[in-house]
């Protein structure tokens, strides 16, 4: 992100968010056709999200936002990390199954 010309109104990402220990149990149509690095992100699945949250706030204009796809069960942790990174608001949005799936984070 550092090579881009800020400020931005939005940063949107579908980062890897699968825990390393979940990889073997993924559906074959996912696991066998995507590089592992595109799917997994450490022991809690949040390594890439941490990097994005650490780098995004200074690149966003006031009231700018970051929208991330996240794994179900990661909403609370992402909201806490966003607050610690300086975001003033964190909304965790659910998918059609009612599972945490997106984080809308406002600077």
N, C-alpha and C positions, 0 to 999 in steps of 0.2 A: 504493500500500500504506500510505502514511503516515496516511491518513484512517481506517483501521480500528483496532479496539481490540485490541491485542496483550495477552498473548502467544498464539500459535497453536500447535497441535500439528502442523499440516501446512499447507503452501502447495503447491498443485498447479496446473500450467499447461501448456497446449499452445501455446507461443509461436510466432510466425513463426521459421523457422530456415533458409529457403532463401536461398542467396547471390543477390545482385542479378543476377549474370551468368547464373544458371541459370533465371531466370524465363521467358524466351522458349522454352526447351526443355521446359517442363512439359507434361504431358498436357493436351490441350484441356479435358477434363472437369474438371480442377482449375483451370487458369489462367482459363478463361472464366466460371467461376461463383463465384469467390471474389475479394474485393477484393485488390489487390496487397499492401496493407499487412498483410493477414492471413497472407500467405505469406512475404514477403521481409524480411530483417533485415540489410542492409548487405553489405559486400564479402565477409565470411566467414560470414554468416548468424547471427552471434552477438550482434548489437547488443542485442536485447531480453533475451536470456539474461544478458548482462552487467548490465543494469539490475536484473533480478530478483535475481541473486546479490549485488549490492551492497546491495540493500534488505532482503533476507529475513532474514539472521541475527539482527539485533536484534529482529525481530518474532516469532521462534520461541522457544518455551519450551526449556529444556535437553532435549536428546534429541529435539527436534522435527525434522521433516524437510521437505524440498522435493523434489517429484517433477516432473520436466520431461520432455516429449517433446523429443527432439533429432534432428538429421539424422545419417544414417550418416556416419561419418568425423569427427564432432565430439566423440566421447567423451573422447579424451585432453585436448583443449583445455578442455572443460567441467570435467573433474576437476581440472585445474590451476587454473582460475579459481575453482572452489569452495574449494580449499585456501587460495588467497590471500585469499578472502573470509571465511575463518574457519570453514568447515565442517570437522568432524573426520573425516568419512568420506564417500567418494564411490564409489558403485557404479554402473557403467555396465552396463545390462541390454540384452540383444539381443531383437530381434523373432523371428518364426518363420523368417525367412530367414537368421538368424544375424548380422544387421547391428545395430550400435549404434543404439538407438532411445529409450532412457529413461535419465535420470540420477536416481538416488535419493541425495540428499545429506542427511546428518545433521549437525545442529548439535552 
